[in-house]
Amino acid sequence: MPRARCARIGIVSLTTPGTFVEPAPSALLLLGRGVDLASERGVECAGALPSPSDPDLVERARAARAALGDRAFVLGHHYQRDEVIAFADVTGDSFKLAREAAARPDAEFVIFCGVHFMAESADILTSESQQVVLPDLAAGCSMADMAAIDQVEDAWEVLVEAGVADDTVPVTYMNSTAAIKAFTGRHGGTVCTSSNAHVALRWAFDKVGGVDGTGKVLFMPDQHLGRNTAVQQLGLSLDDCVVFDPRRPGGGLTTAELRDARMILWRGHCSVHGRFSERNVADVRAADPDVTVLVHPECKHEVVTAADMVGSTEYIIKALDAAPAGSSWAIGTELNLVRRLADAHPDKKIHYLDSTVCFCSTMNRIDLPHLVWTMESLVAGRVVNRVVVDPDDAHWARVALDQMLALPGY
């Protein structure tokens, strides 16, 4: 299973606005052509990539992008590095990008600079005439890998045998495979993002008697987002939450535990956000008592509880945009975004929450050599690394996505 790649650095300056310490260049070495068969869709990279040391690489990217013109639409996730974001037509989180792709029906090619489950969502939401391309098919997601469809189907059978399946609504995070989204659609559930998880959970509970009733939600695949949302925004308790471990018989839970639970949380997590700790929060507060700690809801519950503010990627960006000059912030999310926020706000003190810098290793598989290879291949008439979702999975995943779009706020 892919891990977050890390480099040890000191905590950044807490006195000078706009100061941000970069990790050593060796810490950001690209995964390039590496093989990662344990990833969500791990494969070897097809074709010969340009060398990352090619001095003409940026110019080649510009030429290929210009040659494709309106035939291609390039999407860049917030966690991508700057060299890739420079060629993106739109940046955003995973669902925003998928919707942007669907809003460009004239684009023959959708080049998704993100990870595999994001490209799957784009393929589901775009028309049959459009082709979604992922520059490196091995750019999977460790969180999505933690919920395989056979494991989820087996888990549902455990709920059936415990007599609770009829009172359980599945809700899957956007960060899941198309097969898991399809499972959710088949069983009357919905998809959620980190922005609307509380709305999705309330909708799910309303289907089985309300938040104060006895019905349940099976939340996949990130246990932390499910727990944080249920406790902090819906008023449930930690005792209402149990963790289903697909590697243990019966999920490691007794029938009584399943019957008493309100939130059945899948044992999954984000390899980056899961690294932040209470100690990180205490250390940054000790260094700067005026700091505001802002973290992503994929962080552990104790980190979210210790922070000042919690929110999605888009929430974090908007919070920094609205922050007063001279304010001090410690951000608990992926490195590339924090670095970009620091560059965009030189009048503010923006720090990475942890002194051990961790970035999403699979997201960083999409580098400039892969993007150049992809675009030049399309210019030459070769469609590489196309992502196509099974039609039946695409149908039921679309049902779940459409249900999310019908929720208040969309």
C-alpha positions in Angstrom: 0.0 0.0 0.0 1.5 3.4 -0.9 2.7 5.5 1.9 3.1 9.3 2.2 6.7 10.3 1.3 8.2 12.5 4.0 11.3 14.7 4.6 12.4 15.9 8.0 12.6 19.7 8.3 12.4 22.2 11.2 9.2 24.0 12.0 9.0 27.1 9.8 9.7 30.6 11.1 6.9 31.8 13.3 7.9 35.4 13.2 8.3 36.5 9.6 5.1 36.8 7.5 5.3 34.7 4.3 8.2 32.6 5.4 8.0 29.0 4.3 10.8 26.4 4.5 11.1 24.0 1.6 12.1 20.4 2.2 15.4 19.3 0.5 15.0 18.7 -3.2 15.7 15.0 -2.6 12.5 14.9 -0.6 10.5 15.8 -3.7 12.0 13.2 -6.1 9.3 12.1 -8.5 8.0 8.6 -8.5 8.4 8.7 -12.2 8.2 5.4 -13.9 8.1 3.3 -10.8 5.9 0.2 -10.5 3.4 0.2 -7.7 1.1 -2.8 -8.3 -0.4 -2.6 -4.8 -1.9 0.8 -5.6 -5.5 1.4 -6.5 -4.8 0.8 -10.2 -1.1 0.2 -10.0 0.6 -0.4 -13.4 3.9 0.2 -15.1 4.0 3.5 -17.1 3.5 2.8 -20.8 5.9 4.5 -23.2 9.1 6.4 -22.8 8.8 9.5 -20.6 10.8 12.7 -21.3 13.7 13.1 -18.9 12.8 15.4 -15.9 16.1 17.1 -16.6 15.2 18.0 -20.2 15.8 21.8 -20.4 13.1 22.1 -23.0 10.5 20.2 -21.0 8.4 23.3 -20.2 8.6 24.5 -23.7 7.5 21.1 -25.0 4.6 21.2 -22.6 3.6 24.7 -23.9 3.8 23.5 -27.5 1.8 20.4 -26.9 -0.9 22.3 -25.0 -1.1 24.9 -27.7 -1.4 22.2 -30.4 -4.3 20.5 -28.6 -6.1 23.8 -28.1 -9.8 23.4 -27.2 -9.7 19.7 -28.0 -8.2 19.1 -24.5 -9.3 20.3 -21.1 -6.6 20.0 -18.3 -7.7 19.7 -14.7 -5.3 20.1 -11.8 -6.1 19.0 -8.2 -5.0 21.4 -5.4 -2.5 18.8 -4.2 -0.6 18.8 -7.5 2.8 20.5 -7.6 3.2 23.9 -9.3 4.9 22.6 -12.5 1.6 20.7 -13.3 -0.8 23.4 -12.0 0.9 25.8 -14.4 -0.8 23.9 -17.3 -4.2 23.4 -15.7 -7.2 25.1 -17.2 -9.0 24.7 -13.8 -7.9 23.9 -10.3 -10.0 22.5 -7.5 -10.9 19.6 -5.3 -11.9 16.2 -6.8 -15.6 16.8 -7.3 -15.3 20.3 -8.5 -12.9 19.2 -11.2 -15.2 16.3 -12.3 -18.1 18.8 -12.6 -15.9 21.2 -14.5 -15.1 18.4 -16.9 -18.8 17.6 -17.4 -19.4 21.3 -18.1 -17.0 21.2 -21.1 -18.8 18.8 -23.5 -16.9 20.2 -26.5 -13.5 19.0 -25.1 -12.5 15.8 -26.8 -9.9 14.9 -24.1 -10.1 15.5 -20.4 -6.6 15.3 -18.9 -7.0 14.8 -15.2 -4.0 15.7 -13.1 -5.1 14.0 -9.9 -5.5 10.4 -8.9 -7.4 7.4 -10.4 -10.7 7.7 -8.5 -11.0 11.3 -9.6 -10.5 10.4 -13.2 -13.2 7.7 -12.8 -15.7 10.3 -11.5 -14.9 12.5 -14.5 -15.5 9.6 -16.8 -18.9 8.9 -15.1 -20.0 12.5 -15.3 -18.8 13.3 -18.9 -20.4 12.3 -22.2 -19.6 9.2 -24.1 -17.8 11.3 -26.8 -15.2 12.5 -24.3 -12.1 10.6 -23.3 -10.7 10.9 -19.8 -6.9 10.5 -19.5 -4.8 10.1 -16.4 -1.1 10.9 -17.1 0.1 8.1 -14.9 -2.3 5.2 -14.3 -0.4 4.3 -11.1 -1.5 7.5 -9.5 -4.0 5.8 -7.2 -5.1 6.7 -3.6 -4.1 4.8 -0.5 -7.4 5.7 1.1 -9.4 4.3 -1.8 -7.2 1.2 -1.8 -8.4 0.5 1.8 -12.0 -0.3 0.6 -12.0 -3.0 -2.1 -15.4 -3.9 -3.5 -15.2 -7.6 -2.4 -14.4 -6.4 1.2 -17.4 -4.1 1.2 -19.7 -6.7 -0.2 -18.5 -9.1 2.5 -19.0 -6.4 5.1 -22.6 -5.9 4.0 -23.2 -9.6 4.4 -22.0 -9.3 8.0 -24.6 -6.5 8.5 -27.3 -8.7 7.0 -26.4 -11.6 9.3 -26.5 -9.2 12.3 -29.9 -8.1 11.3 -29.0 -4.5 10.8 -28.6 -4.1 7.0 -32.2 -3.0 6.5 -31.6 -0.1 8.9 -28.2 0.9 7.5 -27.6 3.4 4.7 -24.2 3.4 3.0 -22.4 6.7 2.5 -19.1 6.8 0.7 -16.6 9.6 0.5 -15.7 10.9 -2.9 -12.3 9.5 -2.3 -13.4 6.0 -3.2 -13.4 3.8 -6.4 -16.2 3.8 -8.9 -17.1 0.3 -7.7 -17.6 1.5 -4.2 -19.7 4.4 -5.4 -21.8 1.9 -7.4 -22.3 -0.3 -4.4 -23.5 2.8 -2.5 -25.9 3.6 -5.3 -27.3 0.0 -5.5 -28.0 0.1 -1.8 -29.8 3.5 -1.7 -26.9 5.5 -0.4 -25.1 8.6 -1.5 -21.6 10.1 -2.0 -20.3 13.0 0.0 -17.4 15.4 0.0 -15.5 16.8 3.0 -17.6 20.0 2.5 -21.0 18.4 2.6 -20.5 15.2 4.7 -22.7 16.6 7.5 -25.6 17.1 5.0 -25.1 13.6 3.5 -25.1 12.0 6.9 -28.2 13.8 8.1 -30.0 12.8 4.9 -28.9 9.2 5.4 -30.0 9.1 9.0 -33.4 10.7 8.0 -33.9 7.6 5.8 -33.7 5.3 8.9 -35.5 7.4 11.6 -33.4 10.4 12.1 -30.2 11.2 14.0 -32.0 10.5 17.3 -33.3 7.2 16.1 -31.7 3.7 16.0 -30.7 3.6 12.3 -27.2 3.4 11.1 -24.8 4.7 8.5 -22.0 2.6 7.0 -19.4 5.3 6.2 -16.5 4.5 3.8 -13.6 4.6 3.4 -12.2 7.3 5.8 -13.0 6.6 9.4 -11.8 10.1 10.5 -14.1 12.2 8.3 -17.0 10.0 9.3 -16.3 10.2 13.0 -15.4 13.9 13.1 -18.6 14.8 11.2 -20.9 12.6 13.3 -19.5 13.9 16.6 -18.8 17.5 15.9 -21.6 18.3 13.5 -24.4 15.9 14.2 -24.1 15.6 18.0 -23.4 11.9 18.2 -20.9 10.5 20.7 -17.7 8.6 20.2 -19.5 5.7 21.8 -22.0 5.8 18.9 -19.1 5.0 16.5 -17.5 1.6 15.9 -14.8 0.8 13.4 -15.3 -2.1 10.9 -12.0 -3.8 10.1 -12.3 -5.8 6.9 -9.2 -7.8 7.7 -10.8 -9.3 10.8 -13.7 -11.8 11.0 -17.0 -10.0 11.3 -15.1 -6.7 11.0 -13.7 -7.3 14.5 -17.2 -6.4 16.0 -19.8 -8.4 17.8 -23.4 -8.6 16.8 -24.3 -6.5 19.8 -21.7 -3.8 18.9 -23.2 -3.6 15.4 -26.7 -3.4 16.7 -25.8 -0.6 19.3 -23.7 1.5 16.8 -25.0 4.5 14.9 -21.9 5.1 12.8 -20.2 2.0 11.4 -16.9 3.4 10.2 -14.7 1.7 7.6 -11.1 1.2 8.8 -9.5 3.6 6.3 -7.6 6.8 6.5 -5.5 9.3 4.5 -1.8 8.6 4.6 -1.0 12.3 4.7 -3.7 13.8 7.0 -3.4 10.8 9.4 0.1 11.8 10.3 -0.8 15.0 12.1 -0.9 14.7 15.9 -1.9 16.5 19.0 1.8 17.0 19.7 2.1 19.0 16.4 -0.7 21.3 17.6 0.9 21.7 21.1 4.3 22.5 19.6 3.1 25.1 17.2 1.0 26.8 19.9 4.0 26.8 22.2 6.1 28.5 19.5 3.4 31.1 18.7 0.4 31.6 21.1 -1.3 33.7 18.4 -1.4 31.0 15.8 -4.7 29.7 14.3 -4.6 26.0 13.7 -6.6 25.0 10.7 -6.9 21.3 9.7 -8.7 19.1 7.2 -11.5 16.8 8.6 -9.5 13.8 7.4 -7.2 14.3 10.4 -7.6 12.2 13.6 -10.4 13.2 16.0 -7.9 14.4 18.7 -6.3 16.7 16.2 -9.6 18.1 15.0 -10.6 18.7 18.6 -7.4 20.5 19.4 -7.5 22.7 16.3 -9.2 26.1 16.0 -10.8 25.5 12.7 -11.7 22.5 10.6 -12.7 22.4 6.9 -12.3 21.0 3.4 -9.6 22.1 1.0 -11.8 24.8 -0.5 -12.7 26.0 3.1 -9.0 26.2 3.9 -8.3 28.3 0.8 -11.2 30.6 1.5 -10.2 31.0 5.1 -6.7 32.1 4.1 -8.0 34.5 1.5 -10.2 36.2 4.1 -7.6 36.3 6.9 -6.1 39.6 7.9 -2.6 40.6 7.0 -0.1 39.6 9.7 -2.1 36.8 11.0 -0.4 33.5 11.8 -1.7 30.1 10.6 -0.6 26.5 11.0 -2.3 24.3 8.3 -2.8 20.6 8.5 -3.2 19.4 5.0 -1.1 18.4 2.0 2.3 20.1 1.4 1.8 21.3 -2.1 -1.3 23.3 -1.2 0.2 24.8 2.0 3.2 25.9 0.0 1.0 27.4 -2.7 -1.0 29.3 0.0 2.1 30.6 1.6 3.3 31.9 -1.8 -0.1 33.5 -2.5 -0.2 35.3 0.9 3.2 36.8 1.6 1.6 39.2 4.1 0.6 36.3 6.4 2.5 33.8 8.4 1.6 30.4 7.0 3.2 27.2 8.4 2.9 23.5 7.8 1.5 22.0 11.0 4.1 19.2 11.2 7.9 19.4 11.2 7.9 16.2 9.1 6.7 17.3 5.7 4.5 14.8 4.1 3.0 15.0 0.6 0.7 12.6 -1.2 3.1 10.2 -3.0 0.5 8.9 -5.4 -0.8 12.4 -6.3 2.8 13.4 -7.0 3.2 10.6 -9.6 1.6 13.2 -12.0 4.7 15.1 -12.8 5.7 17.3 -15.8 7.3 14.4 -17.7 4.1 12.4 -17.5 2.0 15.4 -18.5 4.2 16.2 -21.5 4.2 12.5 -22.6 0.4 12.5 -22.4 -0.1 15.7 -24.3 2.5 14.9 -27.0 0.9 11.4 -27.5 -2.5 13.0 -28.0 -1.1 15.5 -30.5 0.4 12.5 -32.4 -3.0 10.8 -32.4 -2.4 8.2 -29.6 -4.8 8.2 -26.7 -2.8 6.9 -23.7 -3.9 6.0 -20.2 -7.6 6.4 -20.9 -9.8 5.7 -17.8 -13.1 3.9 -18.6 -15.5 2.8 -15.9 -17.6 -0.4 -16.3 -21.0 0.7 -17.7 -23.0 -1.0 -14.9 -20.7 0.5 -12.2 -20.9 3.9 -14.0 -24.8 3.8 -13.9 -25.0 3.0 -10.2 -22.2 5.3 -9.3 -24.0 8.1 -11.2 -27.2 7.3 -9.1 -25.2 7.9 -5.9 -23.5 11.0 -7.3 -26.9 12.4 -8.5 -28.3 11.8 -5.0 -25.5 13.9 -3.6 -26.2 16.6 -6.1 -29.8 16.6 -4.9 -28.8 17.3 -1.3 -29.3 20.8 0.0 -26.4 23.0 -0.9 -25.8 21.6 -4.4 
